Amino acid sequence: MNKLEFNSETKNINIVEKLIDDLSNTFDLHSDIYGKLLLAVVEGVNNAIVHGNKLNKEKIVTVEYSIEEDKVEFIIKDEGTGFDYTTIPDPTKPENLEKTHGRGVFLMHHLADEIEFEEEGSVVKMIFNITND
């Protein structure tokens, strides 16, 4: 696993965007995979910065990643207390359509091929299949 660490500032999302650009170019990822990675991983990092670490610049976000022949794995960790990921309302239900929050985890679930929350939600692991079948 490769590892990046940075302070909880939204400007540091650029670091992750550049990482995904570099991985995409190096491994010649299909544009669909690139789009899924970019949206899901940036959303996960943004959640870690804003919701997990509450924009506390003293707290660190850790992004671990690995790429294999058939998959890319990202693990995003924050230093927050976590959250109950099982009770997030479905943003596609009529009563939630007007709400501006609560779409990130929903998006990540739909973009990643596998997703797991660990340590009460302060760790999210996403796996993306990259085979061109």
C-alpha positions as YAML, in Angstrom:
chain: A
units: angstrom
residues:
- id: 1
  name: MET
  ca: [0.00, 0.00, 0.00]
- id: 2
  name: ASN
  ca: [1.13, 3.50, -0.81]
- id: 3
  name: LYS
  ca: [0.25, 6.25, 1.64]
- id: 4
  name: LEU
  ca: [-0.50, 9.98, 1.63]
- id: 5
  name: GLU
  ca: [-1.12, 12.09, 4.72]
- id: 6
  name: PHE
  ca: [-2.26, 15.68, 4.90]
- id: 7
  name: ASN
  ca: [-3.90, 18.19, 7.20]
- id: 8
  name: SER
  ca: [-7.68, 18.60, 7.23]
- id: 9
  name: GLU
  ca: [-7.99, 21.53, 4.86]
- id: 10
  name: THR
  ca: [-10.27, 21.39, 1.82]
- id: 11
  name: LYS
  ca: [-7.48, 22.76, -0.40]
- id: 12
  name: ASN
  ca: [-5.67, 19.45, 0.14]
- id: 13
  name: ILE
  ca: [-8.30, 17.68, -1.97]
- id: 14
  name: ASN
  ca: [-6.08, 18.83, -4.86]
- id: 15
  name: ILE
  ca: [-3.46, 16.33, -3.68]
- id: 16
  name: VAL
  ca: [-5.94, 13.47, -4.14]
- id: 17
  name: GLU
  ca: [-7.16, 14.77, -7.51]
- id: 18
  name: LYS
  ca: [-3.55, 14.86, -8.74]
- id: 19
  name: LEU
  ca: [-2.94, 11.34, -7.40]
- id: 20
  name: ILE
  ca: [-5.94, 9.99, -9.33]
- id: 21
  name: ASP
  ca: [-4.82, 11.85, -12.48]
- id: 22
  name: ASP
  ca: [-1.35, 10.33, -12.12]
- id: 23
  name: LEU
  ca: [-2.70, 6.80, -11.51]
- id: 24
  name: SER
  ca: [-5.03, 7.14, -14.46]
- id: 25
  name: ASN
  ca: [-2.21, 8.22, -16.77]
- id: 26
  name: THR
  ca: [0.33, 5.71, -15.48]
- id: 27
  name: PHE
  ca: [-2.02, 2.72, -15.67]
- id: 28
  name: ASP
  ca: [-4.04, 3.94, -18.68]
- id: 29
  name: LEU
  ca: [-7.35, 3.64, -16.84]
- id: 30
  name: HIS
  ca: [-10.56, 3.82, -18.86]
- id: 31
  name: SER
  ca: [-12.31, 7.18, -18.56]
- id: 32
  name: ASP
  ca: [-15.30, 5.53, -16.82]
- id: 33
  name: ILE
  ca: [-13.01, 4.15, -14.11]
- id: 34
  name: TYR
  ca: [-11.24, 7.51, -13.80]
- id: 35
  name: GLY
  ca: [-14.57, 9.27, -13.30]
- id: 36
  name: LYS
  ca: [-15.72, 6.81, -10.64]
- id: 37
  name: LEU
  ca: [-12.41, 7.02, -8.80]
- id: 38
  name: LEU
  ca: [-12.31, 10.79, -8.90]
- id: 39
  name: LEU
  ca: [-15.88, 11.30, -7.66]
- id: 40
  name: ALA
  ca: [-15.88, 8.60, -4.98]
- id: 41
  name: VAL
  ca: [-12.40, 9.17, -3.55]
- id: 42
  name: VAL
  ca: [-12.71, 12.97, -3.53]
- id: 43
  name: GLU
  ca: [-16.08, 12.60, -1.79]
- id: 44
  name: GLY
  ca: [-14.55, 10.26, 0.79]
- id: 45
  name: VAL
  ca: [-11.65, 12.62, 1.44]
- id: 46
  name: ASN
  ca: [-13.98, 15.62, 1.65]
- id: 47
  name: ASN
  ca: [-16.13, 13.74, 4.19]
- id: 48
  name: ALA
  ca: [-13.01, 12.90, 6.22]
- id: 49
  name: ILE
  ca: [-11.87, 16.54, 6.24]
- id: 50
  name: VAL
  ca: [-15.25, 18.21, 6.83]
- id: 51
  name: HIS
  ca: [-17.31, 15.68, 8.81]
- id: 52
  name: GLY
  ca: [-14.67, 13.40, 10.34]
- id: 53
  name: ASN
  ca: [-12.00, 15.89, 11.37]
- id: 54
  name: LYS
  ca: [-14.37, 18.90, 11.47]
- id: 55
  name: LEU
  ca: [-11.90, 21.03, 9.43]
- id: 56
  name: ASN
  ca: [-9.44, 20.87, 12.33]
- id: 57
  name: LYS
  ca: [-6.09, 21.60, 10.62]
- id: 58
  name: GLU
  ca: [-4.26, 19.76, 13.40]
- id: 59
  name: LYS
  ca: [-5.95, 16.50, 12.45]
- id: 60
  name: ILE
  ca: [-4.64, 14.31, 9.65]
- id: 61
  name: VAL
  ca: [-6.40, 12.50, 6.82]
- id: 62
  name: THR
  ca: [-4.62, 9.37, 5.61]
- id: 63
  name: VAL
  ca: [-5.19, 7.97, 2.13]
- id: 64
  name: GLU
  ca: [-3.76, 4.53, 1.40]
- id: 65
  name: TYR
  ca: [-4.01, 3.08, -2.06]
- id: 66
  name: SER
  ca: [-2.89, 0.17, -4.16]
- id: 67
  name: ILE
  ca: [-3.42, -0.75, -7.76]
- id: 68
  name: GLU
  ca: [-3.35, -4.26, -9.13]
- id: 69
  name: GLU
  ca: [-4.05, -5.77, -12.52]
- id: 70
  name: ASP
  ca: [-7.80, -5.96, -11.93]
- id: 71
  name: LYS
  ca: [-8.58, -3.47, -9.14]
- id: 72
  name: VAL
  ca: [-7.74, -0.24, -7.36]
- id: 73
  name: GLU
  ca: [-8.19, 0.00, -3.61]
- id: 74
  name: PHE
  ca: [-8.43, 3.18, -1.53]
- id: 75
  name: ILE
  ca: [-8.58, 3.41, 2.26]
- id: 76
  name: ILE
  ca: [-9.41, 6.83, 3.68]
- id: 77
  name: LYS
  ca: [-8.94, 7.43, 7.42]
- id: 78
  name: ASP
  ca: [-9.72, 10.43, 9.58]
- id: 79
  name: GLU
  ca: [-9.15, 11.16, 13.25]
- id: 80
  name: GLY
  ca: [-12.81, 11.81, 14.03]
- id: 81
  name: THR
  ca: [-15.20, 9.82, 16.18]
- id: 82
  name: GLY
  ca: [-16.91, 8.19, 13.19]
- id: 83
  name: PHE
  ca: [-20.61, 8.12, 12.35]
- id: 84
  name: ASP
  ca: [-23.44, 5.65, 12.03]
- id: 85
  name: TYR
  ca: [-23.25, 4.88, 8.31]
- id: 86
  name: THR
  ca: [-26.23, 2.53, 8.58]
- id: 87
  name: THR
  ca: [-28.71, 5.36, 9.29]
- id: 88
  name: ILE
  ca: [-27.95, 7.74, 6.43]
- id: 89
  name: PRO
  ca: [-31.23, 8.61, 4.69]
- id: 90
  name: ASP
  ca: [-31.65, 7.70, 1.02]
- id: 91
  name: PRO
  ca: [-31.17, 10.99, -0.89]
- id: 92
  name: THR
  ca: [-33.37, 9.74, -3.75]
- id: 93
  name: LYS
  ca: [-36.50, 9.54, -1.58]
- id: 94
  name: PRO
  ca: [-38.91, 12.45, -2.14]
- id: 95
  name: GLU
  ca: [-38.59, 13.74, 1.42]
- id: 96
  name: ASN
  ca: [-34.80, 14.05, 1.03]
- id: 97
  name: LEU
  ca: [-34.54, 15.52, -2.48]
- id: 98
  name: GLU
  ca: [-34.26, 19.11, -1.23]
- id: 99
  name: LYS
  ca: [-31.55, 18.32, 1.35]
- id: 100
  name: THR
  ca: [-28.03, 19.40, 0.44]
- id: 101
  name: HIS
  ca: [-26.25, 16.85, 2.67]
- id: 102
  name: GLY
  ca: [-26.28, 13.07, 2.72]
- id: 103
  name: ARG
  ca: [-25.45, 12.37, -0.92]
- id: 104
  name: GLY
  ca: [-21.75, 11.57, -0.52]
- id: 105
  name: VAL
  ca: [-22.00, 8.13, 1.04]
- id: 106
  name: PHE
  ca: [-24.83, 7.26, -1.36]
- id: 107
  name: LEU
  ca: [-22.59, 8.27, -4.30]
- id: 108
  name: MET
  ca: [-19.62, 6.32, -2.96]
- id: 109
  name: HIS
  ca: [-21.81, 3.20, -2.60]
- id: 110
  name: HIS
  ca: [-22.91, 3.47, -6.23]
- id: 111
  name: LEU
  ca: [-19.51, 4.28, -7.72]
- id: 112
  name: ALA
  ca: [-17.29, 1.77, -5.88]
- id: 113
  name: ASP
  ca: [-17.57, -1.94, -6.65]
- id: 114
  name: GLU
  ca: [-17.05, -2.70, -2.96]
- id: 115
  name: ILE
  ca: [-17.25, -0.38, 0.04]
- id: 116
  name: GLU
  ca: [-16.72, -1.02, 3.74]
- id: 117
  name: PHE
  ca: [-16.81, 1.29, 6.72]
- id: 118
  name: GLU
  ca: [-14.59, 0.39, 9.67]
- id: 119
  name: GLU
  ca: [-13.72, 1.84, 13.08]
- id: 120
  name: GLU
  ca: [-17.21, 3.29, 13.60]
- id: 121
  name: GLY
  ca: [-17.07, 4.97, 10.20]
- id: 122
  name: SER
  ca: [-13.78, 6.85, 10.54]
- id: 123
  name: VAL
  ca: [-12.27, 4.49, 7.94]
- id: 124
  name: VAL
  ca: [-13.75, 3.84, 4.52]
- id: 125
  name: LYS
  ca: [-12.36, 1.21, 2.17]
- id: 126
  name: MET
  ca: [-13.37, 1.31, -1.49]
- id: 127
  name: ILE
  ca: [-12.45, -1.14, -4.23]
- id: 128
  name: PHE
  ca: [-12.91, -0.39, -7.93]
- id: 129
  name: ASN
  ca: [-12.67, -3.12, -10.57]
- id: 130
  name: ILE
  ca: [-10.57, -1.94, -13.51]
- id: 131
  name: THR
  ca: [-10.75, -4.82, -15.92]
- id: 132
  name: ASN
  ca: [-12.19, -3.92, -19.31]
- id: 133
  name: ASP
  ca: [-14.55, -6.87, -19.63]
...
